[in-house]
Amino acid sequence: MDDKKAKFIRIFANIPEKIRGEDIIVVVDDKPFTWNAAMIEVKNDSETGGKIMKVLEKLGII
């Protein structure tokens, strides 16, 4: 696992469960992603997950 993915998972683990499912953290290809949806994409190493990681990195979140 690369450092950025590990950092994302650590951040995710520290976010309250209510926020994970409700708060949109990123919009990729005109689709909003909550923390939970982003985690699924990142864990599956999907193309969308890669895009999510790039946006989160650009925003300074990871």
Rosetta blueprint (number, residue, H / E / L):
1 M L
2 D L
3 D H
4 K H
5 K H
6 A H
7 K H
8 F H
9 I H
10 R H
11 I H
12 F H
13 A H
14 N L
15 I L
16 P L
17 E H
18 K H
19 I H
20 R H
21 G H
22 E H
23 D L
24 I E
25 I E
26 V E
27 V E
28 V E
29 D L
30 D L
31 K E
32 P E
33 F E
34 T E
35 W H
36 N H
37 A H
38 A H
39 M H
40 I H
41 E H
42 V H
43 K H
44 N L
45 D L
46 S L
47 E H
48 T H
49 G H
50 G H
51 K H
52 I H
53 M H
54 K H
55 V H
56 L H
57 E H
58 K H
59 L L
60 G L
61 I L
62 I L
